[in-house]
Amino acid sequence: MKIAMIGSGYVGLVSGACFADFGHQVVCVDKDDSKIESLNQNIMPIYEPGLANLVKRNVDGGRLSFSNDLKASVENSDAIFIAVGTPSRRGDGHADLSYVYAASEEIAEVITKPTVVVTKSTVPVGTGDEVELILSKKLPRDQFAVVSNPEFLREGAAIGDFKRPDRIVIGTEDDWAKDVMSEIYRPLFLNESPILFTGRRTAELTKYAANAFLATKITFINEMADLCEKVGADVQEVSRGIGLDNRIGSKFLHAGPGYGGSCFPKDTLALLKTAQDNDSPVRIVEAVVQVNDQRKRAMGRKVIHALGGEARGKKVALLGLTFKPNTDDMRDAPSIAIAQTLMDAGAIVSAYDPEGMEIAAEIMPKVIMTESSYEAANGTDAVVIVTEWDAFRALDLGKLAKTMAGKELVDLRNIYHPADVEKSGLNYTGVGRISKSSQTI
């Protein structure tokens, strides 16, 4: 089938490349000329494992192309996917739908045959209705169908998530649109991936509900970690103990410095605004947002506590800056608030991240960016593991101890065993765990 993907950012690029890998004819459209030029040179605008190879294979195979010409790109398309950004609107937290509506306006001007228009972007309930209204002002009703097809991709594992999804949610009331969408996703039938056809508004809300629930799991286990530290329990074991219950599940029960990234922060806020606008508050999600915002700076104070309560003049190294491993995404990353808390307290902060250094340097210009973990740690009083990159999971702790001036290792991702750290001569501070050194602080 012929597919046009409007937007060549994270969702659009991954989705377009995967659809092309299924055998569809895909063109990714973007107004950013420099981005299109880079993509045509196989230079990716984002870091995602395996993406560059996937794009190249399908470009070389003639199934995937990139263009800034919307009219030529959507001509004769069976489906047009809208995959543009929906950031939080400044001032009120509502999702900014201006890009979605602008794309709809442009699509309405160029459709020449019956076409399915699909919102792939994460959008609030009722957005599809507005897109339909925009299209109907220019097109007869039998010329288009509007579908909601939210994405459920994890950064760092997006290609696998797209090709082996837990489920595919498609919201539409049009039978012919169901046929088109079924044909687009037919290659996944071999994997027996369940397709859930729903109403359009149900599909839109499903995306927000899913992300809010996962954010709630993260926040819940983080609060349990705080309680563990007070009562002398181990959050790792608590997590395993509750995660083995198949009604709960083990995923998203890893205590840490709080969630960040492009989805959970903005999607929980957008859900809150939708709930408030409809006089149906979601108080659990309200608490989740508040607790998560407070947690990031609390992790900075945790580092200060490990330093004996005084950070002025102390040197601290942050290992990992991106909000999670295997991405260069710095949006709402916990490292930002942690670094600021430390610097506000007078600390000198250095950092290393395998992929996020260039973007991070623009966001936190006062942090000293380095070329390796050990360079970041050189002469520091404390090393803080902020993001659980594989590169940090097997550090030479003896070498690290000799490199540092002080003895504090603060493991905000609990990737080390306290006893192993303490054997190297370092003091260990984890999240929701009791260690020999933490008991003496």
C-alpha positions, 0 to 999 in steps of 0.5 A: 500500500502507499503510505504518506507519513507527515512528520519525520520525528521520532514516531514518524521516522520509526513508523515509516521505516517499519511500514516500508520494511513490511513492504509498503511504499512509504514517503516521509514528509517534513517541512524541515529542509535540513532534516530531509537533506540529512535523511537522504544522506542517511543521517538520523535526526535522533539516536535509536538503535538499529534505525539507520540500518533500517532506513538505509535498507528500505531506501536502497530497496526503493520502498522508503523516501523523504520529501518536503513536497506534501502535495506530491507525497500524498498523491495516490496515497491509501493512507496519510499518517499525521505524526507531528509533535504535540508538546505541552502548551506553555502556560496551561499544560494542554497538548499543543495541537497546532501542528496536527491541525495545520497538517490537516488543513494542508492535507485537505487541499491535496487529497484527490481520492478516497484516503484514510487520514490517521492520527499517529500523534498522541492527541487528546480525546476529540482531536479526531473529531476536529480533524474530521471537521477541518477535512470536511470543509474542503472535501466530500464526506466519502472522500476521507475517513479519520482514524486514531492509531496511537503509538506505543513505542519505547525509546531505545526499543522502538523498532522491536515494539513496532514489529512485535507489539503487544497490541495495535489500537485502531479507532474508527467508525468507518468500515472501509477504513478498517479494511485499509488499516487491516491491510496496512498491519497485515504483516503483523498477523503472522506474529498474532499481534492483536488488533483492537478496533474501537471508537475513535475517542476510545482509542485517543483516551487509551493512549493517555490512560496507558501512559498515565498508568505506567507513570503511576507504577513508576511513582508508586515504587519510588514512594515505596523506595522512600518508605523502605529507606525509613523502615529498613526494607529493600525495594528491590525485593519488594518490587520482585515480591509484588511483580511476581503477582501476574495481576501487577507484573514486574515492568515499570517497578524499578525505583529510580529518580523519576520518569522523564522523556517525551511522553509521560510528563506531557501526556499525564499533564494533557490527561489532567487537563482533559479531565478538568475540562470535563469535570471528572478529575483524576486525582491519582494522576494529579498526585503522580505528577506532583510526586514525580516533579518533586522527586527529581530535586529530592535526588539531588538532595540525596546526593548532598546527604551522601556528601555529609550534608554540605555540597559547597565546593564539592565535585560531583560526577553524573554518569548518564544524562538522558532520561533513559538509556539507548536514546539521546532524548533529554526532555524532562530528564531527571539529570537536569533537576539533579544537576541544578540542585547540586549547583544551587548548593555550590557543587561543581558538576561534571558529566558523561553520557554515551549519546546525550552530550551534545543536547545536554550541553545546550540545556546545562551549559554550566555542567562540565562535559567529559569524554568518559566515565573515568574522566568525569569521575576524576578528582570528584567527591561523589559519582552519581549513576543517573541513567542505567546505560550498559556502559555503566553496569560494569565499571572498574570500581577499583579504578573508579575509587582511585580516580576519585578524591572522595568515596561516595557512589550514589546509585540512583538506578540500583545497578550495583550490589552494595557489598561489591561497591564497598569492597572497592573502598567506596561508600554506597548509597542506593534507592530504597536499599540499606547498605553498610555505608548508608547506615553510618551517614 
